[in-house]
Amino acid sequence: MVSIKNIYYSIGKKEIVKNISVEFLPGEFTMILGPNGSGKSTFLRLFSGELKPVSGDIYYDDKKISDLKKETLAKERAVMSQQPELGFPLTVEEVVMMGRYPHFDFNPAKADEQICNEVIEIMDIEDLKERNYLTLSGGEKQRVQFARVLAQIWELRENCCRYLFLDEPLTNLDINYQQDFLTVARSFTETKTVLVAVMHDINLAVQYADKLLFLKDGKMVEYGKPLEILSEQLINHVFNVDVRIIENPVNGLPLVVYR
């Protein structure tokens, strides 16, 4: 479990995240939604440990994140940032192996190689293994980076949660790969994994998320199950758009239609 207690973050006089308290539970896929500039990515960077809050505390299970060793955290928590880039001409296989770096000192073991092969197969990038990462399309790079973070936390460690955090992971992916990506991500909720993603597409979020968290101006506006919290009034308040919510004729879930 990730327990976030009254975290606040600012740069100078600019308040970016304003006193948010929430818990993310293993076995649930939580998606964070909000307009541009609402603090979504900064919030994720705070509870993932990449940024330190000005005030407030973050706990992984019962351990304060600031007390965890970086080496330990790297074996349990993986973060896929927005459009991560590399400046070196590594092969796809080498990029995926980067996810295993926290697990070995000098050379990867056979287990590390096997894990990388498994995630490469799952992400359907076998034909890219020997390609120079820098020559890939945006969508191909996105799939490789997801394979990398999956490799990082692939193993279930005894008495430990895994933590997988994704910041706008669908950038550059076509419709087919968006569905595949979210299906693979959601499969992690079948194990002891805390899964959180920053998203833009409300309808995709409703389709795959167990919980939705809406941010606006750095504040948490609403948090809960889609069927319980989603309303036309909420979306209008958060995004300042006029919508109707109807029943999706395929799966019975709420479907947001923009007027």
C-alpha positions in Angstrom: 0.0 0.0 0.0 1.1 3.6 -0.7 -0.1 5.9 2.0 0.1 9.6 1.2 -0.4 12.0 4.1 -1.0 15.7 3.5 1.8 16.2 1.0 2.4 19.7 -0.2 4.8 20.9 -2.9 5.7 24.3 -4.3 8.4 26.0 -6.3 9.0 29.4 -5.0 5.5 31.0 -4.6 4.0 28.6 -7.1 1.9 25.9 -5.3 1.8 22.7 -7.4 0.4 20.0 -5.1 -1.7 21.2 -2.2 -2.1 19.0 0.9 -3.2 15.7 -0.7 -4.0 12.6 1.4 -4.9 9.3 -0.2 -4.1 5.6 -0.2 -3.3 3.4 -3.2 -4.0 -0.3 -2.5 -2.4 -3.4 -4.0 -4.7 -5.2 -6.5 -6.2 -1.9 -7.7 -5.5 0.0 -10.9 -5.7 3.7 -10.0 -5.7 6.4 -12.8 -5.1 10.1 -12.1 -7.0 12.5 -14.4 -7.0 16.3 -14.6 -6.4 19.2 -17.0 -2.9 20.3 -18.1 -1.1 22.0 -15.3 -3.2 20.4 -12.6 -0.2 18.8 -10.9 -0.7 15.2 -12.1 2.9 14.4 -13.1 4.4 16.3 -10.1 2.1 14.3 -7.8 3.3 11.0 -9.3 6.9 12.1 -8.9 6.3 12.9 -5.3 4.8 9.6 -4.3 7.2 7.7 -6.4 10.1 9.3 -4.5 11.6 11.2 -7.4 10.7 14.5 -5.7 10.7 15.4 -2.0 7.6 17.1 -0.7 7.9 20.4 1.1 5.7 18.9 3.8 3.8 15.7 4.4 4.8 12.1 4.4 4.6 9.1 2.0 4.7 5.5 3.2 5.2 2.3 1.4 3.3 -0.2 3.6 4.5 1.0 7.0 7.9 2.4 5.9 8.4 6.1 5.2 9.8 6.4 1.7 12.5 8.7 2.9 13.9 6.0 5.1 14.1 3.4 2.3 17.5 2.7 0.7 17.5 3.7 -3.0 18.8 0.2 -3.8 15.9 -1.5 -2.0 13.4 0.9 -3.6 14.7 0.3 -7.1 14.0 -3.4 -6.8 10.4 -2.9 -5.7 9.2 0.3 -7.5 9.4 1.1 -11.2 8.5 4.4 -12.8 7.8 5.1 -16.5 8.2 8.8 -17.1 6.8 10.9 -19.9 8.7 10.3 -23.1 11.9 9.0 -21.6 14.9 9.5 -23.9 18.3 8.0 -24.2 21.4 9.7 -25.7 23.3 6.5 -26.5 22.8 4.1 -29.4 21.9 1.0 -27.3 20.0 -1.9 -28.8 16.4 -2.5 -27.7 17.6 -5.6 -25.8 20.1 -3.5 -23.9 17.5 -0.9 -23.0 15.2 -3.6 -21.6 18.1 -5.0 -19.6 18.6 -1.6 -17.9 15.5 -2.5 -15.9 17.5 -5.4 -14.3 20.4 -3.1 -13.3 19.2 -2.9 -9.6 19.3 -6.7 -9.4 23.0 -7.5 -10.3 26.4 -5.9 -9.8 28.4 -6.5 -12.9 26.9 -9.1 -15.3 23.3 -10.2 -15.6 22.5 -13.7 -14.5 20.5 -16.2 -16.6 17.4 -15.3 -14.6 17.8 -11.6 -15.7 18.2 -12.6 -19.3 15.1 -14.8 -19.1 13.0 -12.1 -17.5 14.0 -9.7 -20.3 13.1 -12.2 -22.9 9.7 -12.7 -21.3 8.8 -9.0 -21.2 10.1 -8.5 -24.7 7.7 -11.3 -25.9 4.8 -9.9 -23.9 5.3 -6.4 -25.4 5.6 -7.9 -28.9 9.0 -6.4 -29.6 11.0 -9.5 -30.5 11.6 -8.2 -34.0 13.1 -5.0 -32.5 15.7 -6.7 -30.2 18.7 -5.9 -32.3 17.5 -2.5 -33.4 19.2 0.8 -32.4 16.8 2.3 -29.9 17.4 5.8 -31.3 16.0 4.7 -34.7 12.6 3.6 -33.4 9.3 5.4 -33.8 7.7 7.1 -30.8 5.3 4.3 -30.3 8.0 1.6 -30.5 10.1 3.5 -27.9 7.1 3.6 -25.6 6.7 -0.2 -25.8 10.4 -0.7 -25.2 10.3 1.6 -22.1 7.4 -0.3 -20.7 9.2 -3.6 -21.2 12.1 -2.0 -19.3 10.0 -1.1 -16.2 8.3 -4.4 -16.3 11.7 -6.2 -16.2 12.6 -4.0 -13.2 9.9 -5.4 -10.9 9.1 -8.6 -12.7 9.9 -10.8 -9.7 7.5 -11.0 -6.7 9.7 -10.6 -3.6 8.7 -12.3 -0.4 6.6 -10.2 1.9 6.9 -7.1 -0.4 4.5 -5.2 -2.6 5.5 -4.2 -6.1 4.9 -0.6 -7.2 4.4 0.3 -10.8 3.8 4.0 -11.7 3.1 5.2 -15.3 3.1 8.8 -16.4 1.0 9.3 -19.5 2.0 5.9 -20.8 -0.1 5.9 -24.0 1.7 8.8 -25.7 2.5 7.8 -29.4 0.6 4.5 -29.2 -2.1 3.6 -31.7 -5.5 2.3 -30.6 -4.5 -1.3 -30.8 -1.3 -0.9 -28.7 -3.2 1.3 -26.2 -5.5 -1.6 -25.4 -2.7 -4.1 -25.3 -0.6 -1.8 -23.0 -3.4 -1.3 -20.5 -4.3 -5.0 -20.6 -0.8 -6.0 -19.7 -0.6 -3.3 -17.0 -3.9 -4.3 -15.5 -2.7 -7.9 -15.3 -0.3 -6.8 -12.5 -3.3 -6.2 -10.2 -3.7 -9.9 -10.0 -0.6 -10.0 -7.9 0.5 -7.8 -4.9 1.1 -4.7 -7.0 0.2 -1.1 -6.4 -0.5 0.3 -9.9 -1.0 4.0 -10.7 -1.1 5.8 -14.0 -1.5 9.4 -15.1 -4.0 9.5 -18.0 -5.8 11.9 -20.3 -8.5 9.7 -21.9 -11.5 9.5 -19.5 -13.2 6.7 -21.4 -10.1 4.5 -21.4 -9.6 5.2 -17.7 -13.2 4.1 -17.0 -12.7 0.9 -19.0 -9.6 -0.2 -17.2 -9.4 1.5 -13.8 -10.6 0.3 -10.4 -10.3 3.8 -9.0 -10.2 7.3 -10.5 -8.5 10.3 -8.9 -9.3 13.8 -10.2 -6.9 16.7 -9.7 -7.5 20.4 -10.4 -5.1 23.2 -9.5 -3.0 20.9 -7.4 -5.9 19.7 -5.2 -7.7 16.4 -5.1 -11.3 16.9 -6.2 -12.6 13.4 -6.1 -11.3 9.8 -5.6 -13.2 6.5 -5.9 -14.7 3.9 -8.1 -15.8 5.2 -11.6 -19.4 4.1 -11.2 -19.6 5.8 -7.8 -18.0 9.2 -8.5 -18.2 9.9 -12.3 -20.8 12.6 -13.1 -21.3 15.2 -15.7 -21.0 17.9 -13.0 -17.6 16.5 -11.9 -16.2 16.5 -15.4 -17.5 20.0 -16.1 -16.0 21.2 -12.9 -12.5 19.6 -13.4 -12.1 20.1 -17.2 -14.6 23.0 -17.9 -16.3 21.1 -20.7 -19.9 20.2 -21.3 -20.5 16.5 -21.5 -23.2 13.8 -21.3 -22.6 10.5 -19.6 -24.4 7.6 -21.2 -24.2 3.8 -20.8 -21.6 2.1 -23.1 -23.7 -0.3 -25.2 -20.8 -2.8 -25.3 -19.8 -3.2 -21.6 -22.4 -1.2 -19.7 -19.8 1.2 -18.2 -20.2 5.0 -18.3 -19.3 6.6 -21.6 -18.4 10.3 -21.7 -19.7 12.1 -24.8 -18.6 15.6 -25.4 -21.3 18.0 -26.5 
